[in-house]
Amino acid sequence: MALFSSIAAQFYTVSSYGQRLIDLSVSKSMAAHCQNWFDGPIRYQKDLLLIIIIISLDTCKTLVSIAYRFSAVMRQTVAK
């Protein structure tokens, strides 16, 4: 029973901090989107996209996957 309680506490801790990260990321994204970003220069609009992206495990997984694919293509290109 003590092992189960320990595992449950660890899952809760990780899930709690993960949910806080997602909540803060969503509020940050909404604040960035609600300003007049469309009136700014193109460079500013592109930079703001990094702020608007919601950080989550799925987002991280997608970014790592894209980076790995890109590095694999570059490695094959350089090897030829």
C-alpha positions in Angstrom: 0.0 0.0 0.0 2.9 2.4 0.8 4.3 1.7 -2.7 1.0 2.6 -4.3 0.8 5.8 -2.3 4.3 6.8 -3.3 3.6 6.2 -7.0 0.3 8.1 -6.8 2.0 11.0 -5.1 4.7 11.1 -7.8 2.2 11.0 -10.6 0.2 13.8 -8.9 3.3 16.0 -8.5 4.3 15.6 -12.1 0.8 16.0 -13.4 0.2 19.1 -11.2 3.3 20.9 -12.4 2.6 19.9 -16.0 -1.0 21.2 -15.8 0.4 24.5 -14.3 2.8 24.8 -17.2 0.0 24.3 -19.7 -2.3 26.8 -17.9 0.4 29.5 -17.8 1.3 28.8 -21.4 -2.3 29.2 -22.5 -2.7 32.5 -20.6 0.6 33.8 -22.0 -0.6 32.8 -25.5 -4.0 34.5 -25.1 -2.3 37.7 -23.8 0.1 37.8 -26.8 -2.8 37.1 -29.2 -5.1 39.8 -27.8 -2.7 42.7 -28.5 -2.5 44.5 -31.9 0.1 42.1 -33.3 -1.3 42.4 -36.8 -0.3 46.1 -36.9 3.4 45.4 -36.2 6.1 44.6 -38.7 6.4 41.2 -40.2 9.5 40.3 -38.2 7.6 41.1 -35.0 4.7 39.0 -36.1 7.0 36.0 -36.8 8.7 36.4 -33.4 5.4 36.5 -31.7 4.4 33.1 -33.1 7.0 31.6 -30.7 5.1 33.2 -27.8 1.7 32.1 -29.0 2.6 28.4 -29.3 1.1 26.5 -26.3 3.7 24.5 -24.5 2.6 20.9 -23.8 4.0 17.4 -24.1 2.5 17.0 -27.6 4.1 20.2 -28.7 7.5 19.1 -27.4 7.1 15.7 -29.0 6.3 17.3 -32.3 9.2 19.7 -32.2 11.7 17.0 -31.3 10.3 14.8 -34.1 10.7 17.5 -36.7 14.2 18.4 -35.4 15.2 14.7 -35.7 13.8 14.3 -39.2 15.6 17.5 -40.3 18.9 16.3 -38.8 18.5 12.9 -40.5 17.9 14.5 -43.9 20.9 16.8 -43.4 23.1 13.8 -42.3 22.1 11.9 -45.5 22.7 15.0 -47.7 26.2 15.5 -46.2 27.1 11.8 -46.5 26.4 11.8 -50.3 
